[in-house]
Amino acid sequence: MGNRRKNTSRRKAIFLFAFSFLLVVSLESPGTAFTAAIPLPSLQVGVGQADNPEQVSVLLQIVALLTVLSLAPAILTLMTSFTRLVVVFSFLRHALGTNQAPSNQIIAGLALFLTCFIMMPVWQQVNDKAIKPYLGEEISQGDALKAAMNPIRHFMFRQTRKQDLALFVQMSGAKKPDTPEDVSSFVLIPAFVVSELKTAFIIGFVLYVPFLIIDMVVASVLLSMGMMMLPPVMISLPFKLMLFVLVDGWHLIVGSLVRSFVGG
């Protein structure tokens, strides 16, 4: 039995060696039928001379479009209401003490859909004043970009604090603007982001106060009862969830956040 196993293993090794040799020979010989049956693709990359300037312009437009698409997540998160929403929801989760409930995916998804709801009038103006006229060849590409930025800039101006805008105007070294049109978008965007973060932190502080009071009351009761080894979070968590459900917390918070943008 031992000799049979050795012979079988030796035959398998010889077969694999012969098959590998034939495969290498067939790939190296261009005239074989195996090579003809499986053609190998070739890839060529080169830089040629353009026949007219329009070809170069089209290539530059494609590169610019790919650059804008790569910056799309930053544009979505920093030039819309997404920043305030996701920060407030994160503060709410920590105030409740529920660790990972709701999860990061749920918070980001809820903030994303609320952003679409809040920004819908702005995007509608962009579609009516920029995209449709440009597709109808009524305005040029440069005019379409300016028309698309006007509603977005108007939205950011309404949510940006004057002191934050003045700070970035001063740091940029530009002269004091007389009208909002004189403010550059590169100055307006960071001022808008800082204002959104400040507003989100203020809302987060207000959300923390009632839940912090519950934690303090529960900790005082446990300390007076001599139950110092019992974590107060285990006792306060059901009370915080009960309070949040009784006051319909999600309805109040989401409604207040949406109204803060609509009335801002």
C-alpha positions in Angstrom: 0.0 0.0 0.0 2.9 2.3 0.8 4.5 1.8 -2.7 1.1 2.5 -4.4 0.7 5.8 -2.6 4.3 6.8 -3.5 3.7 5.8 -7.2 0.4 7.8 -7.3 2.1 10.9 -5.8 5.0 10.6 -8.2 2.6 10.3 -11.2 0.7 13.4 -10.0 3.9 15.4 -9.7 5.0 14.3 -13.2 1.6 15.2 -14.7 1.6 18.7 -13.1 5.2 19.3 -14.3 4.3 18.3 -17.8 1.1 20.4 -17.9 3.0 23.5 -16.6 5.7 23.0 -19.2 3.2 22.7 -22.0 1.4 25.8 -20.8 4.5 27.9 -20.7 5.6 26.7 -24.1 2.1 27.5 -25.6 2.2 31.0 -24.2 5.7 31.7 -25.5 4.9 30.4 -29.0 2.8 32.9 -30.9 1.9 30.5 -33.6 0.3 27.9 -31.5 -3.5 27.3 -31.5 -3.7 27.9 -27.7 -2.5 31.5 -28.1 -4.9 32.1 -31.0 -7.8 30.8 -29.0 -7.1 33.2 -26.0 -5.9 36.6 -27.3 -4.0 38.8 -24.9 -5.2 42.4 -24.7 -2.8 45.3 -25.1 -3.0 48.7 -23.4 -1.4 51.8 -24.9 -1.1 55.1 -23.0 0.4 58.1 -24.8 0.2 61.8 -25.2 -0.4 63.0 -28.7 -0.7 66.3 -30.5 -4.2 67.9 -30.5 -5.6 68.9 -33.8 -7.5 72.0 -32.5 -7.8 73.8 -29.1 -11.3 72.4 -28.6 -9.9 69.0 -27.8 -7.7 70.4 -25.1 -10.6 72.4 -23.7 -12.8 69.2 -23.5 -10.0 67.3 -21.7 -9.6 70.2 -19.2 -13.4 70.2 -18.6 -13.3 66.5 -17.9 -10.5 66.9 -15.4 -12.3 69.7 -13.7 -15.5 67.6 -13.5 -13.6 64.7 -12.0 -12.1 67.1 -9.4 -15.5 68.4 -8.5 -16.9 64.9 -8.1 -14.0 64.0 -5.8 -14.9 67.1 -3.7 -18.6 66.3 -3.7 -18.7 64.7 -0.1 -17.0 67.8 1.3 -19.4 70.1 -0.6 -22.3 68.1 0.8 -21.2 68.1 4.4 -19.8 71.6 4.6 -22.0 73.8 2.4 -25.4 72.4 3.5 -27.2 71.7 6.8 -25.6 68.3 7.2 -22.9 69.5 9.7 -25.4 70.9 12.2 -27.7 67.9 12.0 -25.1 65.2 12.4 -23.3 67.0 15.3 -26.6 67.5 17.2 -27.7 63.9 16.7 -24.3 62.8 18.0 -24.7 65.0 21.1 -28.2 63.6 21.6 -26.9 60.0 21.6 -24.2 60.8 24.1 -26.6 62.7 26.3 -28.9 59.7 26.4 -26.0 57.4 27.2 -27.1 54.8 24.7 -23.6 54.2 23.4 -24.1 53.0 19.8 -27.9 53.3 19.5 -28.8 54.7 17.1 -25.7 53.7 15.1 -23.5 56.0 13.1 -25.0 54.8 9.9 -28.5 55.6 11.1 -27.4 59.1 12.3 -25.7 59.8 9.0 -28.6 58.5 6.9 -31.1 60.6 8.9 -29.0 63.7 8.6 -28.5 63.1 4.9 -32.3 62.8 4.2 -33.1 65.8 6.4 -30.4 67.7 4.5 -32.1 66.8 1.2 -35.4 68.0 2.7 -34.0 71.3 4.0 -31.9 72.1 0.9 -34.6 71.2 -1.6 -35.8 74.8 -2.2 -32.1 75.8 -2.7 -31.5 73.0 -5.2 -34.7 73.8 -7.0 -33.5 77.4 -7.5 -30.2 76.0 -8.8 -32.1 73.8 -11.2 -34.3 76.6 -12.5 -31.7 79.3 -12.7 -28.6 77.4 -13.7 -29.0 73.8 -14.9 -32.1 74.2 -17.1 -30.9 77.4 -18.9 -27.4 75.8 -19.4 -28.9 72.6 -20.9 -31.1 74.7 -23.1 -28.0 76.6 -24.3 -29.4 79.8 -23.1 -26.4 80.8 -20.9 -22.7 79.9 -21.0 -21.0 77.6 -18.6 -19.5 80.4 -16.6 -22.8 82.1 -16.2 -24.4 78.8 -15.1 -21.8 78.4 -12.4 -22.4 81.9 -11.1 -26.2 81.3 -11.2 -25.8 78.0 -9.3 -23.7 79.5 -6.6 -26.1 82.4 -5.8 -28.8 80.4 -4.0 -26.2 78.4 -2.1 -24.4 81.6 -1.1 -27.7 83.2 0.0 -28.4 80.1 2.2 -25.0 80.3 3.8 -25.2 84.0 4.4 -28.5 83.5 6.3 -26.8 80.9 8.7 -23.5 82.7 9.1 -22.8 84.9 12.0 -21.4 88.4 11.3 -18.4 88.0 13.7 -17.4 84.7 12.1 -17.6 86.3 8.6 -15.6 89.3 9.8 -13.0 87.1 11.3 -12.3 85.3 8.0 -12.5 88.5 6.0 -9.8 90.0 8.3 -7.6 86.9 8.1 -7.8 86.8 4.3 -6.4 90.3 4.1 -9.2 91.5 1.9 -10.8 94.9 2.3 -14.1 95.3 4.1 -16.9 94.3 1.7 -19.7 96.7 1.1 -22.3 94.1 -0.1 -22.6 90.3 0.2 -21.6 90.0 -3.4 -18.1 91.3 -2.5 -17.5 88.4 -0.1 -15.6 85.6 -1.8 -16.9 82.1 -1.5 -13.5 81.0 -0.1 -14.1 83.3 2.8 -17.8 82.5 3.2 -17.5 78.7 3.3 -15.2 78.4 6.4 -17.2 81.2 8.2 -20.4 79.2 7.5 -18.8 76.0 8.8 -17.6 77.6 12.0 -21.1 79.2 12.6 -22.7 75.8 12.1 -20.4 74.1 14.6 -21.1 76.8 17.2 -24.8 76.5 16.7 -24.7 72.7 16.9 -22.7 72.9 20.2 -25.2 75.3 21.7 -28.0 73.0 20.8 -26.1 70.0 22.2 -25.5 71.8 25.5 -29.3 72.5 25.8 -30.0 68.8 25.1 -27.5 67.7 27.8 -29.1 69.7 30.6 -32.3 67.7 31.3 -30.4 64.3 31.0 -27.6 65.6 33.2 -30.2 66.5 35.9 -31.6 63.0 35.8 -28.1 61.6 36.2 -27.4 63.8 39.2 -30.7 62.9 40.9 -30.1 59.2 40.4 -26.5 59.4 41.7 -27.7 61.3 44.8 -30.4 58.8 45.5 -28.0 55.9 45.1 -25.4 57.6 47.3 -28.0 58.3 50.1 -29.0 54.6 50.0 -25.4 53.4 50.3 -25.4 51.8 46.9 -22.1 53.3 45.9 -21.0 50.2 43.9 -23.9 50.4 41.5 -23.2 52.5 38.4 -25.8 55.4 38.2 -25.9 55.1 34.4 -27.6 51.7 34.7 -30.5 53.2 36.7 -30.7 56.6 35.0 -30.8 55.2 31.4 -34.4 53.8 31.6 -35.6 57.1 33.1 -33.9 59.2 30.4 -35.4 57.0 27.7 -38.8 57.2 29.3 -38.6 61.0 29.5 -37.4 61.2 25.9 -40.3 59.0 24.7 -42.9 60.8 26.7 -42.1 64.2 25.4 -41.8 62.8 21.8 -38.1 63.8 21.6 -37.4 63.0 18.0 -40.4 65.0 16.9 -39.3 68.0 18.9 -35.6 67.9 17.9 -36.1 67.2 14.2 -38.9 69.9 14.0 -36.7 72.4 15.8 -33.7 71.7 13.6 -35.7 72.1 10.4 -37.4 75.3 11.6 -34.0 76.7 12.6 -32.9 76.6 8.9 -36.2 77.7 7.5 -36.6 80.6 9.8 -32.9 81.4 9.8 
